Amino acid sequence: MFKIINLDNRKKKVILSRKEYIKETTEKKRGEILSTIKEGDIIEGVVKNITNFVVFVDLGGIDALIPKKELSWKRFINPGDIVTINQKIKGIVTAVDKAKGRIVLSHKNILPNPWSNIEEHYQVGMIAKGEVIDIKEYGVVVELQEGIDGFINLENLTWAKHTKKPKEIVSIGDKVDVKILDIDKANKKIKLGLKQIIPNPWDKIQDKYNVGQKVQVKVKRITGAGAYVEIENENDIEGFIELAEVSWTRKYNHGREAFRKGKTLTAVVLDIDKTRNLIKLGLRQLEANPWLILKEKMDSKQPVDCIVQKVVSRGAYVLIDKKMEGFIPVSHFSDKKIENPRKYLRKGKKVKSVILEVDEKKKMAILSLKEYRRLKAQQEMSKYLKKESTEKMRLGDMVRLENLSK
């Protein structure tokens, strides 16, 4: 069939258009369909095109569309997995826009609604089986059956309170047992719990762990203040190691400097906080506190060996016993006034000093070279007096001892 668009009697020609015929026929059919169709009608068409968000259906002269969410009772779908091109499909008319010639269909509403008798299959408190179909930052979606899914929020995933990433606990496709915590039939929502399947391990935590106990831990998450760790492969028992508890001598500015994710360490239990579901741990407690040893040396005025690390205008930074940081103020270089500290001490020089102060919190000790010289002079004098107790001290000996203290 064609439409005559021109007659030329002189040339005995007739101009025809198939395109115009189809256009006119299509418009006529569109008008007929739009004039007769109404919301609630069930109609059938052929799938014409599929996108990520909508399916286009040819109704025989006019196109209708089925939004993605109206294809199935399942919430998480790919339209291409539900329908194919040229497939016949039925739907209920949900909207008709005659001005724009638009028809919207719902395919899922001609299918049985799994939520209509939800109470026959699921009740609050029961244990159900499901599959993880989506993971978000704040929780996990679990499909219980086709068209019925529930949500596990972060706090119901694990007894460990500081796990921030659900993907550290489950993966898409995992088969899981879950407990039904709440059913909201009107809004088609089910609240699920994963941790409720097992007893709360924190109820008997003090029966298993004690302060001072050594445990194997695995670094799970690193923060600026330290690292959260998994204790002995128990996903729900979590511990935290503060940066201050990593080393007696070294200072760390961020957890990345001290920890590596996935690394296994030996740690010591420092505190068990049941209210926060957290065990505080330390690494430095595996060895003796060198600052206490340093304080003992300070109290007994025992000299320590130092290596100069850096000389500045106000003094020199040194390494004590090859591991602790110390500082010698320029006023404690000598009894004499030191104009240029860099000429008096140089980097790498080995010196002996007396400890004046120990600040364990700041991991720093204050030392004195001149006090060491005085101490040495006093020791020399005591030794001399003991040796020469029966003789008078000569003037030259007194001068020599005085020079030792300078």
Secondary structure by P-SEA (a helix, b strand, c coil): cccccccccccbbbbbbaaaaaaaaaaaaaaaaaacccccbbbbbccccccccbbbbbcccbbbbbccccccccccccccccccccbbbbbcccccccccbbbbbbcccccccccccccccccccbbbbbbbccccccbbbbbccccbbbbbcccccccccccccccccccccccbbbbbcccccccbbbbbbcccccccccccccccccccbbbbbbbcccccccbbbbccccccbbbbbcccccccccccccccccccccbbbbbbbccccccccbbbbbcccccccaaaaaaaaaaacbbbbbbbccccccbbbbbccccbbbbbccccccccccccccccccccccbbbbbccccccccbbbbbaaaaaaaaaaaaaaaaaaaaccccccaaaaaaaaaaac
